[in-house]
């Protein structure tokens, strides 16, 4: 499938740099019924739900995986995206051409210069597709604390933030904003952004309605930000991400499906893991491992009925996925509506709720 059919033009002014405050005052484009489109706010979501619905949330927790470092005179920006073991991570590094195998990168902050820093990593491998493998000098048990001290949230490249040593590094509240209120299991280096709209108040209202909430965990990688650089989707390589679905979650979802109740996935990450764990008969199986599933139009969904998701980048795997869910022409029309009506796009932007029209049962 040609990648160009998923392209569209977007005014840069529509790219959200900060989230709505409160979170649930963001806008919500309602595509929950075929042939209809409505402009709502996220706090209106309960109006679109009903007792017995099962909502599936990704409870991964984002770690401060962006580091600023120095090797000699070269300054580098490191974004961790996949752990090799307790102290070795594959990473994407700006200015990586100036790095060689065996080089040591010293990390710094506003308060700690590279010369003073004892937190460092050695370059172990370089790979054009996978980036750079680095090995930290600390003990595995200490890495989390050091990332909290030296790291910043790994915001996508279209959200610009000041680097350390400019005195403005911490003027944003990204460590709180770029995290869902129900985040639990550390390991993601990108947020499951559809979940950023939920507040404790809204979740309580949903619970009171009789909507069932269940959780899975998919540790989102920085590869989610990468554009598709091939001309055809068949030639694109997806980076693997680690996920877990418990037997308890499977039992709740499978029983709900038997009873004809809706399965509503919060975010593309939830969809990808659900579909990875579904067997040929549409039964969800417990899962613990990596998935690199790549969903494009033509795919028939085994578990999903409805998705809540943000507005995605042109020619991205995420836009391809929602076109598979809602239909290419309908999603192109919906995005044109969103752009004309000044919806805010991408990670800190607004959201939409979409009915799945391409299911195995259809």
VMD Tcl script that draws the C-alpha trace (Angstrom):
set ca {
  {0.00 0.00 0.00}
  {1.42 3.36 -1.02}
  {2.37 5.57 1.95}
  {1.42 8.79 0.13}
  {-2.30 8.09 0.46}
  {-1.93 8.72 4.21}
  {-0.48 12.20 3.73}
  {-2.22 15.47 4.58}
  {-1.26 19.09 5.20}
  {-1.36 20.51 8.72}
  {-0.74 24.08 9.88}
  {2.04 24.01 12.50}
  {-0.06 26.30 14.69}
  {-2.42 23.36 15.29}
  {0.32 21.26 16.90}
  {-0.27 21.42 20.67}
  {2.77 22.39 22.75}
  {1.05 22.05 26.13}
  {-2.04 20.06 27.17}
  {-5.49 21.39 27.99}
  {-5.98 22.36 31.62}
  {-7.89 20.64 33.15}
  {-7.11 17.62 31.00}
  {-10.73 16.72 30.27}
  {-11.52 20.16 28.79}
  {-9.80 19.11 25.57}
  {-12.05 18.69 22.54}
  {-13.49 15.35 21.44}
  {-14.51 14.59 17.86}
  {-17.34 12.06 18.00}
  {-17.22 9.41 15.28}
  {-18.78 6.72 17.46}
  {-21.64 6.19 14.99}
  {-21.23 5.59 11.27}
  {-22.22 8.53 9.10}
  {-22.20 11.03 11.97}
  {-19.67 13.55 13.23}
  {-20.10 15.74 16.29}
  {-17.94 18.30 18.08}
  {-17.79 17.66 21.83}
  {-15.42 18.05 24.76}
  {-13.70 15.18 26.50}
  {-15.78 15.67 29.64}
  {-18.77 14.72 27.44}
  {-17.37 11.19 27.03}
  {-19.78 9.58 29.55}
  {-22.66 10.59 27.25}
  {-21.24 8.20 24.64}
  {-20.78 5.27 27.05}
  {-23.25 2.83 28.53}
  {-23.33 0.37 31.40}
  {-21.58 -2.86 30.49}
  {-19.01 -1.28 28.18}
  {-15.46 -2.46 28.84}
  {-12.77 0.19 28.53}
  {-9.18 -1.01 28.07}
  {-6.44 1.28 29.40}
  {-2.66 1.04 29.01}
  {-1.17 1.58 32.48}
  {2.45 1.91 31.38}
  {4.45 4.67 33.08}
  {6.82 6.93 31.16}
  {10.38 7.12 32.44}
  {12.52 10.29 31.98}
  {14.32 8.72 29.04}
  {15.77 11.82 27.35}
  {19.33 12.65 28.38}
  {21.72 15.40 27.36}
  {25.35 14.41 27.18}
  {28.82 15.32 26.00}
  {31.65 13.33 24.41}
  {34.71 15.51 24.16}
  {33.50 18.72 22.52}
  {30.47 17.04 20.93}
  {27.05 17.59 22.53}
  {24.49 14.82 22.03}
  {20.82 14.28 22.84}
  {19.95 10.71 23.77}
  {16.46 9.19 23.74}
  {16.32 5.68 25.17}
  {13.77 3.46 23.47}
  {14.41 -0.24 24.14}
  {16.26 -2.00 26.98}
  {18.73 -4.72 26.05}
  {19.28 -5.62 29.70}
  {19.36 -3.84 33.08}
  {21.98 -1.24 32.07}
  {22.14 -1.38 28.26}
  {19.62 0.47 26.09}
  {19.10 1.00 22.39}
  {18.70 4.71 21.80}
  {18.23 7.34 19.15}
  {20.97 9.97 19.40}
  {21.14 13.36 17.76}
  {24.65 14.03 16.47}
  {25.41 10.29 16.62}
  {27.75 10.52 13.62}
  {30.36 12.01 15.94}
  {30.23 8.95 18.19}
  {32.40 5.85 17.83}
  {32.39 2.43 19.48}
  {34.02 2.77 22.91}
  {33.27 6.49 23.32}
  {32.01 7.55 26.74}
  {29.13 10.02 27.01}
  {28.87 12.07 30.20}
  {25.40 13.33 31.02}
  {24.64 16.76 32.46}
  {21.79 18.89 33.82}
  {21.21 22.54 34.67}
  {23.00 21.96 37.99}
  {25.63 19.34 37.08}
  {28.07 19.95 34.22}
  {29.47 17.17 32.07}
  {32.90 17.63 33.66}
  {31.43 17.17 37.13}
  {29.11 14.30 36.21}
  {29.77 10.72 37.23}
  {26.73 9.45 35.29}
  {27.95 8.19 31.94}
  {27.51 5.50 29.30}
  {29.74 3.75 26.78}
  {28.86 3.39 23.09}
  {28.66 -0.37 22.40}
  {27.10 -0.67 18.92}
  {25.84 1.52 16.10}
  {23.18 0.43 13.65}
  {21.59 2.54 10.93}
  {18.09 1.18 11.59}
  {18.21 0.52 15.35}
  {20.28 3.51 16.48}
  {22.99 3.28 19.13}
  {23.38 0.74 21.92}
  {24.81 2.34 25.06}
  {25.82 0.72 28.36}
  {25.50 2.78 31.54}
  {28.33 2.75 34.05}
  {26.05 2.46 37.10}
  {24.52 -0.57 38.77}
  {21.16 -1.66 37.34}
  {19.41 -0.89 40.65}
  {20.66 2.71 40.52}
  {19.68 3.51 36.93}
  {16.10 4.52 37.71}
  {17.18 7.06 40.33}
  {19.82 8.51 38.02}
  {17.34 8.87 35.16}
  {15.04 10.77 37.53}
  {17.93 13.09 38.40}
  {19.43 13.59 34.94}
  {16.63 12.78 32.54}
  {13.67 14.68 31.14}
  {10.45 13.38 29.65}
  {10.97 12.02 26.12}
  {8.59 14.37 24.37}
  {8.11 13.86 20.63}
  {10.33 15.98 18.37}
  {7.53 18.37 17.38}
  {7.27 19.64 20.98}
  {10.29 21.87 21.51}
  {11.81 22.34 24.94}
  {14.93 24.17 26.12}
  {18.05 22.14 26.77}
  {19.91 22.17 30.11}
  {22.22 25.08 30.92}
  {19.80 27.65 29.52}
  {18.03 28.24 32.80}
  {14.58 27.34 31.45}
  {14.76 23.53 31.39}
  {12.19 22.98 34.13}
  {9.70 25.74 33.34}
  {7.22 23.20 31.90}
  {5.33 20.60 33.91}
  {6.01 17.73 31.51}
  {6.92 15.19 34.20}
  {3.31 15.38 35.36}
  {1.55 16.39 32.14}
  {3.14 13.66 30.00}
  {1.86 10.89 32.28}
  {-1.61 9.39 32.64}
  {-3.26 9.68 36.06}
  {-3.41 5.86 36.23}
  {0.19 5.15 35.15}
  {1.61 2.25 37.16}
  {4.30 0.11 35.52}
  {7.52 1.94 34.58}
  {9.08 1.27 31.22}
  {7.60 3.46 28.48}
  {9.61 6.12 26.71}
  {6.53 7.65 25.11}
  {3.13 8.26 26.65}
  {-0.05 6.44 25.61}
  {-1.44 9.86 24.78}
  {-5.14 9.04 24.47}
  {-5.07 8.44 28.22}
  {-3.75 11.93 28.99}
  {-7.29 13.36 28.73}
  {-8.65 11.39 31.68}
  {-8.95 12.95 35.13}
  {-9.71 11.25 38.43}
  {-13.12 12.95 38.41}
  {-13.96 11.65 34.94}
  {-12.84 8.11 35.80}
  {-15.04 8.15 38.89}
  {-18.02 9.22 36.78}
  {-17.35 6.40 34.33}
  {-17.15 3.86 37.16}
  {-20.43 5.11 38.63}
  {-22.14 4.51 35.27}
  {-21.34 0.80 35.41}
  {-18.62 0.90 32.77}
  {-15.92 -1.70 33.48}
  {-12.30 -0.57 33.36}
  {-9.48 -3.06 32.74}
  {-5.76 -2.58 32.22}
  {-2.99 -3.96 30.09}
  {0.61 -2.77 29.82}
  {2.48 -1.90 26.63}
  {5.74 -0.06 27.14}
  {5.59 2.41 24.28}
  {8.90 2.98 22.50}
  {10.30 6.10 20.89}
  {9.93 4.33 17.55}
  {6.31 5.49 17.65}
  {7.62 8.95 16.66}
  {9.49 7.70 13.60}
  {8.01 8.59 10.20}
  {7.49 5.91 7.59}
  {10.39 6.51 5.22}
  {9.55 3.85 2.64}
  {7.27 4.39 -0.35}
  {5.24 1.28 0.42}
  {3.95 0.04 3.79}
  {5.24 -3.47 3.03}
  {8.81 -2.23 3.39}
  {8.40 -0.48 6.76}
  {9.98 -2.05 9.85}
  {8.14 -1.65 13.16}
  {10.18 -1.50 16.37}
  {9.14 -4.14 18.89}
  {7.56 -3.12 22.20}
  {7.09 -5.19 25.36}
  {3.58 -5.85 26.62}
  {1.59 -7.81 29.19}
  {-2.07 -8.83 29.37}
  {-3.14 -10.73 32.48}
  {-5.48 -13.76 32.51}
  {-7.94 -11.68 34.57}
  {-8.15 -8.97 31.91}
  {-8.59 -11.60 29.20}
  {-11.44 -13.25 31.10}
  {-13.34 -9.96 31.51}
  {-12.94 -8.99 27.86}
  {-13.81 -12.44 26.50}
  {-16.95 -12.64 28.63}
  {-18.02 -9.15 27.56}
  {-17.58 -10.10 23.90}
  {-19.73 -13.22 24.39}
  {-22.47 -11.00 25.79}
  {-22.23 -8.55 22.90}
  {-20.89 -5.69 25.01}
  {-18.54 -3.10 23.52}
  {-14.77 -3.25 23.93}
  {-13.48 0.32 23.88}
  {-9.71 0.68 23.62}
  {-8.11 3.81 25.02}
  {-5.33 4.51 22.54}
  {-3.61 2.82 19.65}
  {-1.20 1.08 22.04}
  {-4.10 -0.77 23.67}
  {-5.41 -1.77 20.23}
  {-2.06 -3.10 19.07}
  {-1.59 -5.28 22.12}
  {-5.19 -6.56 22.10}
  {-4.90 -7.58 18.47}
  {-1.47 -9.13 19.05}
  {-2.92 -11.35 21.79}
  {-6.12 -12.42 19.99}
  {-6.22 -15.91 18.51}
  {-7.78 -16.87 15.17}
  {-11.16 -17.36 16.82}
  {-11.22 -13.84 18.28}
  {-10.48 -15.01 21.81}
  {-8.05 -12.89 23.81}
  {-5.15 -14.89 25.27}
  {-2.79 -13.89 28.13}
  {0.28 -12.20 26.72}
  {3.80 -11.50 27.95}
  {6.40 -10.58 25.37}
  {7.16 -8.29 22.47}
  {4.94 -7.21 19.60}
  {5.79 -5.47 16.35}
  {2.31 -5.72 14.81}
  {1.73 -3.23 11.97}
  {-1.95 -2.63 11.18}
  {-3.00 -1.01 7.91}
  {-6.33 -0.74 6.03}
  {-7.68 -4.17 5.11}
  {-7.01 -5.62 8.56}
  {-10.02 -7.21 10.27}
  {-10.14 -6.50 14.01}
  {-10.80 -9.43 16.33}
  {-11.32 -7.63 19.66}
  {-11.93 -3.92 19.08}
  {-15.33 -2.23 18.79}
  {-14.39 1.42 19.44}
  {-11.21 3.42 19.98}
  {-10.43 6.69 21.75}
  {-7.33 8.25 20.23}
  {-5.54 11.52 19.53}
  {-4.93 13.08 16.11}
  {-1.82 11.62 14.49}
  {0.98 12.62 12.15}
  {0.57 12.34 8.38}
  {2.05 9.18 6.87}
  {2.51 7.70 10.35}
  {1.81 4.10 11.35}
  {-0.73 5.45 13.86}
  {-2.75 7.28 11.21}
  {-2.66 4.11 9.11}
  {-4.01 2.15 12.08}
  {-6.98 4.45 12.67}
  {-7.73 4.41 8.92}
  {-7.90 0.62 9.26}
  {-10.36 1.08 12.14}
  {-12.63 3.80 10.78}
  {-12.08 3.55 7.04}
  {-9.62 5.56 4.95}
  {-12.11 7.94 3.32}
  {-14.00 8.58 6.55}
  {-10.85 9.34 8.51}
  {-9.54 11.63 5.77}
  {-12.85 13.50 5.95}
  {-12.73 13.60 9.76}
  {-9.20 15.02 9.73}
  {-10.24 17.71 7.25}
  {-13.08 18.62 9.62}
  {-10.68 18.71 12.57}
  {-8.24 20.98 10.73}
  {-10.98 23.33 9.52}
  {-12.35 23.57 13.07}
  {-8.94 24.18 14.67}
  {-8.64 21.00 16.69}
  {-5.26 20.64 18.41}
  {-3.10 17.83 17.07}
  {-0.65 15.18 18.32}
  {0.44 14.13 21.81}
  {-0.83 17.12 23.82}
  {-3.71 17.75 21.46}
  {-7.40 16.86 21.26}
  {-8.97 13.46 20.68}
  {-11.62 11.52 18.82}
  {-13.73 8.44 19.45}
  {-14.14 6.13 16.45}
  {-16.36 3.15 15.82}
  {-14.56 0.19 14.26}
  {-16.15 -0.69 10.92}
  {-13.69 -3.44 9.95}
  {-14.24 -6.38 12.28}
  {-14.00 -10.11 11.84}
  {-17.63 -10.42 12.88}
  {-18.79 -7.91 10.23}
}
mol new
graphics top color blue
foreach p $ca { graphics top sphere $p radius 0.5 }
foreach p [lrange $ca 0 end-1] q [lrange $ca 1 end] { graphics top cylinder $p $q radius 0.2 }
display resetview
